[in-house]
Amino acid sequence: MPHRIRIKQRSATSWLRRLRYRLSRLAGARLQKSQRIYVVEINGHRFKRTIQPDSYTAECIERSLEAFAESDRLPGVAIQYERELWVEFIDGERLKSADGEVVRAVAELFSILHRNNPRLVATDETRFGTRLRRSLRFLHRVGVLNADVYADLREAAQRLQPTSVWVGYEYTDAILKNFIVAADDGRTCAIDVESLAADELIGMGYAKASQFWLGEYKAEFLEHLSGHGGPDFRPYLPFVELYFLSQWMQRAFIEQKWRFVDASRFEPFRGPSDRDAQSVR
C-alpha cells in the first residue's frame, strides 16, 4: 500500500526579486544568477530544493557537500537529479551582527572547511594570478580604475603574488545572512550551498567577511582560524584580498550593483606594503 505523502512547496525567493530578475533578463540589462530555490515540506520534513543552471553545476555542488557529510555544518544532500539538487533544511536563526562569540563560531566553521585536504600549489600553476590581472584590466577598460590606479594595481599584483598558495574548500559568500545558529544544538552552520567551492583560493571567505562585517574583529578572526590548525594564508594575505576585491568588484559591475563599485576600496594596495607577499615555508 503506497504511503500518503503531503507535499508543500514555497519559493525561498521574494516576488520582487523574481520580478526584477525576469525584467532584467528580458531587457538584457545585466547578468544575474539563474538558479531558483524553493522550500519543500514532505510529511512534516523540510528540504531546500535548488534548481541550478545545468546538471554539471548541481553535480559539483553535490560533490562538495558530500565532502562534509559527517560535519553537520552544511546541509546534507537528499538527492541530485539532472539540474535539481535537494538538500536538508537546517532550522535556525540567521546571524545578524558580529561579536566575539560569532567571530569564534564562524572561524571554527571555516577551519573545518580549510582542513579538508588543502593543497599547497605553486601560484604560477593556478588560475589566480591570471584572473587577477584580467579583472583589473576589465575594471580599467570600463572606467572604474583610471590609468594611474590601474598602473599601481598591476604593479601590486606582481609584487604581492606569493610563490605558492593554499588551495582547497572555501565558503566564498561569507556574509552574515548565509550563516545560522542551528535550533537543535546551537552549532553555527553555512546554509548557502552554492557558496561552497572546491579548488578555491583559501582565504577568499575571510576577504569577503572583512569587507562586510568583521570590522574590528579581523585580527581576532584570523587568530581563531590559525588556532585550529588549518592552512595559514596570512603571509600573503594582501594578495588574497586584492584577488578577492578584483573578482568581487568586476562581478558587482556587470550585475549593476553600483553601491559596491568603488575604486577607493583599492587604495590600500597602491604603493609598497610592509606585508609584501612571502613564500609559504
Summary of the structure (lengths in Angstrom):
residues: 281
radius of gyration: 20.1
end to end distance: 64.0
largest distance: 74.2
contacts: 823
relative contact order: 0.14
helix: 46%
strand: 20%
